[in-house]
Amino acid sequence: MFKVLGFIVLLLLCSFSASAKIKIDKQQLPNINYVSIPVQTPEKNWLVSAKLRIPRGGSSNKMPAVVIMHSSGGIDSTGDFYAKSLNNNGIVTIELDLWGARNLAGGTDRPSSPQETLPDAIAALHYLAARPEVDPTKIGIIGFSWGGVLSMLTATEQYMNMTGSPLRFSAHVAHYPVCWVYNNVPGFEFEKLTGAPVLIQTGQYDDYDLPDSCSNMVSNLAEEDKALTKLKVYKKAYHAWDRLEPTLIIEDPFANLGQGGMVTLKPHKKHAVKSRRKAVKFFKKAFYID
């Protein structure tokens, strides 16, 4: 009998200890909805699923918004890491699941090129612009790796002219977007920008590029495009430094300047916090948020 009572007391104490460590969020969580966005192309139509987060208790005015585009691996912790900070600053976010719509697993099981997923990004832009809470003149995009490529391509008139619409993203953030391909591989032209500012953040030890690939790409831009483009290179940072999950080593044919090989995805907490702060600050400036 005493052994049973002792065991119960021990369970209660453990439960109390565990609950005492639970933290209460200091800010109100956003309204979270899972939506399906129709995507239409001349060849076919599909629905892309997305996680929409709308800040609570915001201004009575329309809010700015940011489209979040994941990496080749698919949705992971990275999108929420940035969405939470953006939401806390009164910015709506929507993160797309590019692979679910195509019944793909991610990683190397992906479309043959990022251009195939550009219609999803454009559809998200138009979806947000039609929402009553969103200011259609203040919609940005942030992408990681594969998504970073989409963020950069949508900053060009070459691709945005294809939409047949005057609607444009008002700010672009691209994290580790495989810099060596731009203006070297047909279809990856980064030039004649829309006029919206672009922030590129990459790591010194990124296995897709050389340490100076991104800086060389930016320095070779035309002056009018260079004026719109900012670059931050984090020292001793690997690809996906802001993916705060265990280190992962993958193989990708785009690695090592397109020669293929292994890529290290290694988290770096300090750089992750700095890059998030820089990205949020960049969007706030573009959206004229104090």
C-alpha positions in Angstrom: 0.0 0.0 0.0 2.7 2.4 1.0 4.7 1.5 -2.2 1.6 2.4 -4.3 1.1 5.7 -2.5 4.8 6.5 -2.9 4.6 5.8 -6.6 1.6 8.1 -7.0 3.3 10.9 -5.2 6.4 10.4 -7.4 4.2 10.7 -10.5 2.6 13.8 -9.2 5.9 15.4 -8.4 7.3 14.6 -11.9 4.1 16.0 -13.5 4.4 19.2 -11.5 8.1 19.5 -12.4 7.4 19.0 -16.1 4.5 21.5 -16.1 6.6 24.1 -14.2 9.0 24.1 -17.2 6.2 24.9 -19.7 6.4 28.5 -20.9 3.5 30.7 -21.8 3.8 32.7 -25.0 4.2 36.4 -24.3 2.5 37.4 -27.5 -0.9 36.3 -28.8 -0.6 33.5 -31.4 -1.9 34.4 -34.8 -5.0 33.0 -36.4 -3.8 29.9 -38.3 -5.6 28.5 -41.3 -4.7 25.8 -43.8 -5.9 26.8 -47.2 -5.8 25.5 -50.8 -4.7 27.9 -53.5 -5.7 27.2 -57.1 -2.8 27.3 -59.6 -3.4 27.6 -63.3 -1.1 27.3 -66.2 -1.8 26.7 -69.9 -0.9 23.0 -69.5 -2.7 22.1 -66.3 -4.2 23.2 -63.0 -3.7 22.1 -59.4 -4.2 23.1 -55.8 -1.3 24.0 -53.6 -1.8 23.7 -49.8 -0.5 26.5 -47.6 -0.3 27.6 -43.9 -1.8 31.1 -43.5 -1.0 33.0 -40.3 -2.8 36.3 -39.6 -1.6 38.4 -36.6 -4.4 39.1 -34.0 -5.2 42.5 -32.7 -3.4 44.3 -35.5 -4.1 47.6 -37.0 -7.5 48.3 -38.5 -5.5 49.1 -41.7 -4.6 46.4 -44.1 -1.5 44.4 -43.2 1.6 43.6 -45.2 2.3 39.9 -46.0 5.1 37.6 -46.8 5.1 34.4 -48.9 7.4 31.6 -47.5 8.9 29.1 -49.9 10.6 26.0 -48.5 13.8 24.2 -49.6 14.2 21.0 -51.6 13.6 19.1 -48.4 10.1 20.4 -48.1 8.5 22.1 -45.1 10.6 21.9 -41.9 11.1 24.1 -38.9 12.6 27.0 -40.9 9.4 28.5 -42.2 7.8 28.7 -38.7 11.1 30.2 -37.3 10.7 33.2 -39.6 6.9 33.3 -39.6 6.6 33.7 -35.8 8.9 36.8 -35.9 7.1 38.3 -38.9 3.7 37.7 -37.3 4.9 39.4 -34.1 5.7 42.4 -36.2 2.2 42.6 -37.7 3.0 40.8 -40.9 0.8 38.1 -42.4 2.6 35.0 -43.6 1.7 32.1 -45.9 4.0 29.1 -46.3 3.4 26.9 -49.4 3.8 23.1 -49.6 5.1 22.7 -53.1 5.7 19.0 -52.9 2.3 17.8 -51.5 0.5 19.3 -54.6 2.7 17.2 -56.8 2.8 14.0 -54.7 6.6 14.3 -54.3 8.7 13.4 -51.2 11.2 16.2 -51.5 15.0 16.0 -51.5 16.0 14.7 -54.9 12.3 13.7 -55.5 11.4 17.1 -56.8 10.6 18.8 -60.1 13.3 19.1 -62.7 13.7 22.8 -62.2 12.5 25.6 -59.8 10.9 27.3 -62.7 8.2 24.6 -62.6 7.1 25.9 -59.2 7.1 29.6 -60.1 3.3 29.4 -60.8 2.7 28.5 -57.1 4.6 31.6 -55.9 2.6 33.8 -58.3 -0.7 32.2 -57.3 0.2 32.9 -53.6 0.9 36.6 -54.5 -2.5 36.9 -56.1 -4.3 35.0 -53.3 -2.9 37.3 -50.7 -3.6 40.4 -52.7 -7.3 39.4 -52.8 -7.6 38.9 -49.1 -9.3 41.8 -47.2 -6.7 41.9 -44.4 -3.7 42.3 -46.8 -2.3 45.4 -48.5 -1.7 44.2 -52.1 1.1 46.8 -52.5 3.1 45.3 -49.6 3.6 41.6 -50.3 7.1 40.1 -50.0 8.6 36.7 -50.5 11.3 34.8 -48.6 12.7 31.5 -49.8 15.3 29.0 -48.7 17.5 27.2 -51.1 15.0 26.0 -53.8 12.6 28.7 -52.4 15.5 31.2 -52.5 15.8 30.6 -56.2 12.1 31.4 -56.6 12.5 34.6 -54.6 15.2 35.8 -56.9 13.5 34.8 -60.2 10.3 36.6 -59.1 12.4 39.7 -58.7 13.0 39.9 -62.4 10.7 41.3 -65.1 11.6 38.4 -67.3 9.4 36.1 -65.2 6.9 38.5 -63.8 6.0 39.8 -67.3 4.8 36.2 -68.1 2.0 36.6 -65.6 0.1 39.1 -67.6 -0.6 41.1 -64.4 0.9 44.3 -63.1 1.1 42.8 -59.6 4.6 42.5 -58.2 6.3 41.4 -55.0 7.4 44.5 -53.1 10.5 42.8 -51.4 12.5 39.6 -51.9 14.7 37.7 -49.4 16.7 34.7 -50.7 18.6 32.5 -48.3 21.4 30.3 -49.7 19.9 30.4 -53.3 22.8 28.6 -55.1 24.4 31.7 -56.5 26.7 30.1 -59.1 23.7 29.5 -61.4 22.6 33.1 -62.0 23.6 34.6 -65.3 25.6 31.5 -66.0 22.8 28.9 -66.7 20.0 29.7 -69.2 16.7 30.3 -67.4 18.5 31.6 -64.3 18.9 35.2 -65.4 19.0 37.6 -62.5 18.8 41.0 -64.3 16.3 43.7 -65.2 14.7 43.7 -61.7 11.2 44.8 -61.0 12.4 47.6 -58.8 11.7 45.8 -55.5 14.7 45.4 -53.1 16.4 42.1 -52.8 18.3 40.7 -49.8 20.5 37.6 -50.3 21.9 35.8 -47.2 24.3 32.9 -47.6 27.0 31.0 -45.8 30.8 31.0 -46.3 30.9 27.2 -46.2 27.9 26.5 -48.5 28.7 23.4 -50.5 26.7 24.6 -53.6 28.9 27.6 -54.1 32.4 28.9 -53.5 32.9 31.4 -50.7 32.8 34.3 -53.2 30.2 33.0 -55.6 27.4 35.3 -54.3 29.6 38.3 -54.0 30.9 37.8 -57.6 27.4 37.4 -58.9 26.3 40.7 -57.2 29.4 42.6 -58.3 28.7 41.7 -61.9 25.2 43.0 -61.9 24.2 46.1 -63.9 24.4 49.2 -61.7 20.6 49.7 -61.5 20.2 46.0 -60.4 23.2 46.2 -58.0 21.6 49.2 -56.3 18.5 47.1 -55.4 20.5 44.0 -54.2 22.0 43.5 -50.7 24.2 40.6 -49.8 25.2 39.2 -46.3 27.7 36.3 -46.1 27.9 34.6 -42.7 31.3 33.3 -41.7 31.7 29.6 -41.0 28.1 29.0 -41.9 27.0 26.0 -43.9 24.0 25.6 -46.2 20.7 25.9 -44.2 22.3 27.4 -41.0 18.8 28.5 -39.9 17.3 25.0 -40.1 17.5 24.4 -36.4 17.4 20.6 -36.6 20.2 18.0 -36.5 23.0 18.2 -39.0 22.1 16.5 -42.3 24.3 15.5 -45.2 22.6 15.1 -48.5 23.7 14.5 -52.2 22.6 17.0 -54.8 23.6 17.3 -58.5 23.6 21.1 -58.2 26.3 21.0 -55.5 29.9 22.1 -56.0 29.1 24.5 -58.9 27.0 21.9 -60.6 29.5 19.1 -60.5 27.4 17.3 -57.9 28.3 15.9 -54.5 27.5 16.1 -50.9 26.0 19.1 -49.1 26.2 19.7 -45.3 23.1 21.2 -43.7 24.3 22.4 -40.3 22.5 24.6 -37.9 24.1 27.7 -36.3 21.9 29.3 -33.7 23.6 32.7 -33.5 23.6 33.1 -37.3 20.0 32.0 -37.4 18.9 34.6 -35.0 21.0 37.3 -36.8 19.7 36.3 -40.2 16.1 36.3 -39.0 16.5 39.7 -37.4 18.0 41.1 -40.6 15.3 39.6 -42.8 12.5 41.0 -40.6 14.2 44.4 -40.5 14.5 44.3 -44.3 10.8 43.6 -44.8 9.8 46.2 -42.2 11.8 48.8 -44.1 10.3 47.8 -47.4 6.8 47.9 -45.9 7.4 51.2 -44.1 6.8 49.7 -40.7 8.3 51.6 -37.8 
